[in-house]
Amino acid sequence: MKWVSFADSYGERTGVLSGDVIHAVPPGLTLLELIGRGAARLREAGDEVLRAPHTVARLDEVTLLAPIPRPPSVRDSLCFLDHMRNCQVAIGGDRTLKDTWYRIPAFYFACPSTILGPYDDAPTAPGSAWQDFELEIAAVIGTAGKDLSVTEAEQAIIGYTIFNDWSARDLQQLEGQLGIGQAKGKDSGITLGPYLVTPDELAPYRRDGKLALEVTALVNDTVIGTGSTGAMDW
């Protein structure tokens, strides 16, 4: 299923997208609340709203919001080691990584209050002249857990969405010299959406236990980069 959050005359709404039509649940019920009920009940809610929606609306009649406009926690992981190698080269280094990169996965705690909708304008970080994007995919966790095994972690994923991590590269370079993690260079915004796609929709794209999703980043219809989630190191 494809779940969306959107705004209409009732306020913030949630629904299932079928074609270009949104089948909405009753006002006041958020996608975050539905996710908290677990994968089985999310599926039941989706089946029910497709049978008997509170309202229906076309995509072009509403304003799409981030699927989860106010997530309780956001953690941005570095899953492709080639990304770090390229970053090192961009600041005058080489492509050799320290052994630690191969021993443990890296992530930082992002700011949930900076979430943007899929078509919202993204602000430039104050003091930055080098605003950049990062094409990423977010795994949305639907159950509580800590220090999970690979199998347990995969079972905890209730859906996926596109994640655009806006980055002030000049501020990052300055802050990186402090050696204590991300700061203002990663504080201007995170674009999520447009949809939350449940894992069953992506089953045809699994290869050798991994999701192999082809991704493309474009700026003004010009391809800037491509890749595949099948190439993730972590």
TADA-V964729 format. One record per helix or strand of 2 or more residues. SS is the DSSP state (h for helix, s for strand). FROM is the first residue (numbers start at 1). TO is the last residue. If there is no record, write none. Layout:
ss->SS from->FROM to->TO
ss->SS from->FROM to->TO
This chain:
ss->s from->2 to->8
ss->s from->11 to->18
ss->s from->21 to->24
ss->h from->31 to->35
ss->h from->39 to->51
ss->s from->55 to->58
ss->h from->59 to->61
ss->s from->63 to->65
ss->s from->74 to->78
ss->h from->81 to->90
ss->h from->100 to->103
ss->s from->106 to->110
ss->h from->112 to->114
ss->s from->115 to->116
ss->s from->131 to->132
ss->s from->135 to->141
ss->h from->150 to->156
ss->s from->157 to->165
ss->s from->167 to->168
ss->h from->169 to->176
ss->h from->184 to->186
ss->s from->190 to->192
ss->s from->196 to->197
ss->h from->199 to->205
ss->s from->206 to->207
ss->s from->210 to->211
ss->s from->214 to->219
ss->s from->222 to->228
ss->h from->229 to->231
